[in-house]
Amino acid sequence: MPDRVRARICDDARMALRCSPRCAIAVAAAISVMAGCGGGDGDAAGCGPITREGLDPAYLVHVLGDDDGVEYTSDPPTSGPHQPGPALEGVVDEPITRPVQVGILERGDILIQHQPDLDPEALVSLEALAGEHVVVAPNADLSDPVVATAWLYKRACQTVDVAALQQLVEARVGQGPDG
């Protein structure tokens, strides 16, 4: 019987560089199957599934100053160039730059962003999720009314679905590389 060859899983930028094309195809196929199955994170009433985003190869890059010219592989970003700094928690009244967003996620914290014109009642419900390790902030550039992000994970919502957002918080808090 021939020896079995173990396939390596490409889960970060260093491994992706060493992963053969055959491995990359296998990983892409597995991700497609998992995305189709949903893995128990299926659609909640007002939200889509929790999706895993690819690791941005520039995740080790530190950004100083503003984010002009910095590109990300997902929007809002779930990894990539980031700005280290003091931890933010709770409700933030101003939009957060993308490098700071990624810095929040790198710590293992959760970022819940909303369009600024969100219904006031919905905003109160959303802000109730804020606290230790959970930041809630406005973001006028969102394509969905509410988007929650964690390191490599995202959940987009058409309405404020507290249970669905809490599900992402519970599943992903503390899961960043520095978490």
N, C-alpha and C positions, 0 to 999 in steps of 0.2 A: 504494500500500500504506500503511495507516495506521501512524503512529508507534507503536512499542512503549512500553508503560509499565512501568517497572521497579518491582517490589514491594520494599518495605523489609522487612527481617527485624527483628522485635522481640526483641532479645537482652538488653536491660537496661531498667531502670526509666525512664530518660530517653526512650529510643526508644519504649517501650511507650506512653508518654503521647502521642506524636505519631503512632503507627501507626493507620491507619484501621481501621474494623470489618472491611473486606474483607481487609486484611492479617492481622488477628488470626485470622480464620477460616482463611486459608491456612496460617498458622503452626501453628494447632491441628491441622489436617489432616495437615501434614507430620510433626508430633510423633507423632500417632497411627500413621502408617505406619511411622515409624522404630521406635516401641515394639513394633509387631507383628513387624517384621523382626529386631530384635535387633542388627543391625549387627555381628555377630561377637562380641558380648559375651554370647552365649547362656548358658543355664543351665550352670553347672559342677556337679559332683557334689553339693555341699552348699549351694550358693549360687544365688540368683536372678541375673538379668542386672544389669549395671551400668545404672542408670537416671539420666536427667538430670532434675533437679528444676527448677521454675521459680525465677527470681530473686526473692527477697523484696524488695518495693519499699522496705523500710526498711533496706536493706543499708548505707547510709551512716551510720546512727545509731550513736553510741557510747554504751555503757551503763556507768554507774559503780555500784559496789556490787552487790547481789544482783539476781536476775532476776525478782523478783516483779512480775507484771503485764505482762511482756514477752511478746508473742505472736509465733509463727513460722508460716510457711506450710508447713513440712515438719517431720517429727519422725523421728529427730533432725534438727535444722536443718542445712541445707547452705549457707545464706546468711541474712542478716538482721542485726538489731541485734547488736552484738558489743562485747566488752571488749578493748581493746588491752592488751598487756602483754608481759612477757618470754616468749620462746619456751619451750614445754614440749617435751620429747623423751623417748623411752623409755617405760618402764612407770610408770604412775601408780597408786597404791593406792586413791585416793579418787575418787568420781564428780566429774566436771567440770561446772560450771554451763554452761547453754546459751550465754550470751554469750561465755564463754571458749572453748567448743567452736567457735563461729563465728570467733573471733579466730584460732584455730589454722588453720582452713581458709583464711581470708583470706590468711595468709602463704604459702599453697601447700602446707602440710603435710597429712598424712593422719591421720585419727583413726579408730582401730578400737576400738569399744566392745563390751563383752560383759556378759551377765547375770552377777551376782555368784556364782551357784551353778553356774557352768560346771565341767564335769569337770576335775579337776586335770591330767590328761594333756593334754587339749585346751588348757587354759590355758597350759601350758608351750610348746606349739606356737605358740599365738597370740602369746605374749610374745616368741618368737624373731623375730617380724616388727618389733618395736619397735627404734627407733634414731634416727639423724639423720633428721629430717623425718617420722617416724612415731611417733604416740603411741598407746599401748594403755591403756585405762582401763575400770573397771567402770561399769555404768549399770543400775540396777534398774528403770528405766522403759521399757526396750526391749521391743518386741513380738516380736522375734526374738532368738535366743540371741547372735548376733553381727551387728553392723552396722558397715560401714566407710563413712566419709564423706570426701569431698573437696569443694572449692568447686563447688557445683551438682550434685554426683554422689553416688550412694549405691549400695551393694550390701548386701543383707540375706542372712544365711546361717542355715541351720538347724543346721549343724555347722561346725566349724573346717575350712575347706578352704584350706590355705595357698596353693596355686597360684592359686586364684580371687581370694583377697585380694591376693596379690602382683601379680596382673594389674591390679587397680585402682590399687595403689600406683605401678606402673611407668607406667601410662597418665596418671595425674592429678597426681603429685607435681610441685610447682613451678608449678601452673596456677592458683593463686589470684590475685586482682587485685594483691596485694602480693608475689607470688612471683617 
